[in-house]
Amino acid sequence: MNGQYDFGNGPSRATLKGNKEKITIRLDADVVQWFRDQVRNGGNYQSLINDALKAHIKQGGQSLEMTLRRVIREEMQPGKKQVTA
């Protein structure tokens, strides 16, 4: 490998694709672990959390529990290709 690479003109920090906003959020460890467990065979747990929150917002009056259950059922369908971000 050549040791003469110049990254001086590169971006100063990573850029985010699309309209994502980087934030810091504190979640219970068991909640994060549950989402990580759902994507062990591929996928991104942060995207799964984002999808669950989006679905909850779209449902309006539906309880968060029911929304999460529906999103999880959809994600766990056999043969569904997991999307990674």
C-alpha positions in Angstrom: 0.0 0.0 0.0 1.3 3.4 -0.9 2.0 5.6 2.1 1.8 8.8 0.1 -1.9 9.6 0.3 -3.0 13.3 0.7 -6.4 13.8 2.3 -5.8 17.5 2.9 -8.5 18.5 0.3 -11.1 16.1 1.6 -14.2 17.0 3.6 -13.5 18.0 7.2 -16.1 15.7 8.6 -18.5 13.0 7.4 -21.6 14.2 5.7 -25.0 12.6 6.2 -27.0 11.4 3.3 -30.5 12.7 2.8 -32.3 14.7 5.4 -31.0 12.8 8.4 -30.1 14.9 11.5 -27.4 13.6 13.9 -28.6 13.9 17.5 -27.8 12.4 20.9 -30.6 10.5 22.5 -30.6 8.5 25.7 -32.6 5.2 25.6 -32.8 2.4 28.1 -30.1 -0.2 27.5 -32.7 -3.0 27.2 -34.6 -1.0 24.5 -31.4 -0.5 22.4 -30.4 -4.2 22.9 -33.9 -5.3 21.8 -33.5 -3.3 18.5 -30.0 -4.6 18.0 -31.2 -8.2 18.5 -33.8 -7.7 15.7 -31.1 -7.0 13.1 -28.4 -9.5 14.1 -28.5 -11.1 10.7 -28.2 -7.8 8.8 -29.7 -4.4 9.0 -29.2 -1.4 11.1 -30.9 -1.0 14.5 -30.9 2.8 14.3 -32.9 2.6 11.0 -35.3 0.2 12.7 -35.8 2.7 15.6 -36.3 5.5 13.0 -38.8 3.4 11.1 -40.7 2.6 14.3 -40.9 6.3 15.2 -42.0 7.3 11.7 -44.7 4.7 11.7 -46.0 5.9 15.1 -46.2 9.4 13.9 -48.1 8.3 10.7 -50.6 6.3 12.8 -51.7 9.4 14.7 -53.9 8.1 17.5 -52.6 4.5 17.6 -50.6 3.6 20.7 -46.9 3.4 20.5 -47.0 -0.2 21.6 -49.3 -1.2 18.7 -47.2 0.7 16.3 -44.0 -1.0 17.5 -45.7 -4.4 17.3 -46.8 -3.7 13.7 -43.4 -2.5 12.6 -41.6 -5.5 14.2 -44.0 -7.9 12.5 -43.4 -6.3 9.2 -39.6 -6.4 9.7 -39.6 -10.0 10.8 -41.5 -11.3 7.7 -39.7 -14.3 6.2 -37.8 -13.4 3.1 -37.9 -9.7 3.7 -34.6 -8.1 2.7 -33.1 -6.1 5.5 -32.1 -2.5 4.5 -28.9 -1.1 5.9 -28.2 2.6 6.2 
